Amino acid sequence: MSYLIDTNAWIGFWGGDQAFGSKAKQIMVDQPDTCLISMASIWEASIKIGLGKLRLPYDLRRDLPRLLEENGFLLLGIEQDDALGVLDLPPHHGDTFDRMMTVQAMRRNLRVISRDPVFERYGLRRVW
C-alpha cells in the first residue's frame, strides 16, 4: 500500500508539528518508501511562500531535495491523465491542488496522509 502525502502533512512532519497525527507519523517514519509527494503539493507550497502566506523553518528550494532524500519519500509528477481527470471530479471541493492530488490518489489507488477530511468525500481512504 502506498500513500500520497498532502501539503499540510509534509509541512507539519518536517516542521515538527506537535499535533501531527500518530498514525500518519508512524507510516512516514517506518514506511518512507511507500510515501509520495505530488508536484502539485510542492507547487502549492511555493505559491503560498511566494505570496507571503506560508513560512517554513527551512528553505524550500535549497532544502527540499535533501529532505526528500533523507526521508526516502518519492516525488509524484503530474501526468496528462491526472490533469484531465479533474474534469470528472464532483465539485466537493474547490481547491485546485487538492483536486489534482485527489485525481492522482484515485488513479493510483493511494491512501492520503492528511489532516483534511475532504479527501474522504471523494471516496479516498485518509490516514491521520
C-alpha positions, 0 to 999 in steps of 0.5 A: 500500500502506498500513500500520497502525502498532502501539503499540510502533512509534509509541512507539519512532519518536517516542521515538527508539528506537535499535533501531527497525527500518530498514525500518519507519523508512524507510516512516514517514519517506518514506511518512507518508501511507500510515501509520495509527494505530488508536484502539485503539493510542492507547487502549492507550497511555493505559491503560498511562500511566494505570496507571503502566506506560508513560512517554513523553518527551512528553505524550500528550494535549497532544502527540499531535495535533501529532505526528500532524500533523507526521508526516502519519500518519492516525488509524484509528477503530474501526468496528462491523465491526472490533469484531465481527470479533474474534469470528472471530479464532483465539485466537493471541493474547490481547491485546485491542488487538492483536486489534482492530488485527489485525481492522482490518489484515485488513479493510483489507488493511494491512501492520503496522509492528511489532516483534511477530511475532504479527501474522504468525500471523494471516496479516498481512504485518509490516514491521520 
